[in-house]
Amino acid sequence: MRVILLGPPGSGKGTQADLIRQNYGFPKISTGDLLRKEVEAGTELGKKVNQEMKAGQLVSDDLVLKLVENRISLADCQSGYVLDGFPRTLNQARLLEKLESKRRETVFEFRVSEQEILRRLSGRMVCLQCGAVYNISNNKPQNDGLCDFCGSKLVVREDDRPEVIRERIRLYLETIAPLVEYYSSKKVLFEINGDDVTENIFKSIKAVLDRQLTQAGEH
């Protein structure tokens, strides 16, 4: 099973990907995380994408696809995986399917208001060491500025600044319509109310996945 999560930044995709991983064992693959690791490591790829990420621009399909291809080839992805942040365009979707044309897929589209996105992301802090995410409004760390899990310092990512957030939303809205239409025509798309609370969102996702996996004889 290939689970694809579509939605603007701050729509809750990462949180739901974690819950899917915990309940189904499908590893979470975040292209944002993969790209940031390249940047932090100072690789040639990282240098190329660093400036684009800070400006809220999309990284080229070829570069992102290579990272995804390397990741899904690993053993823990054989039974299934969750993609958070990929594909972002119709071209990426078609390239992904060429990599694994026979794998079943289920696509969730998170719909969230811009006001809610800005509220969430403006207060978001992340741990670069373990990837944990916090928010000053509804998910504060136990100790200010420190990760509850590994004790590392929390940071506000460059691409979570308000002006960059708005640019990321604009780019998302520009590119998402053809992708939504494509997956809808394949009858694998399910709309999710991203403004709802985390628990209710996951209940909706779990109901769909349980049904899909049962039909495929995988659950």
Helices and strands as residue ranges (DSSP letters): E 2-6, H 13-24, E 28-30, H 31-41, H 44-54, H 61-72, G 75-77, E 81-84, H 90-99, E 105-111, H 114-122, E 124-127, E 133-135, E 154-155, G 158-160, H 162-185, E 189-193, H 198-215
